[in-house]
């Protein structure tokens, strides 16, 4: 793996690991799935394929952030507005 791509992969892994702390099914479940996904693709050497995998990982980061924001919004709405 090329050096600049390796740093991107490590950054993505750390970001996902940080976001996994609030995952609904638990941190251990998320960490195991994350480790399995990165281990499955550890032998990929083609830079273009690595970039595609990185873009898929960034998409997952955005989806997780949206999930957390929506959960926080629903909790705030539930606290301050009457159920109709």
Residue pairs with C-beta under 8 A, 6 or more apart in sequence:
1 9
1 44
1 45
1 50
2 47
5 47
5 50
5 51
5 54
8 54
9 38
9 50
9 54
12 54
12 57
12 58
12 61
13 34
13 38
15 61
16 34
16 57
16 60
16 61
16 64
17 31
17 34
19 61
19 64
19 65
19 68
20 27
20 30
20 31
20 34
20 64
21 27
22 68
23 29
23 30
23 64
24 71
41 53
44 50
44 53
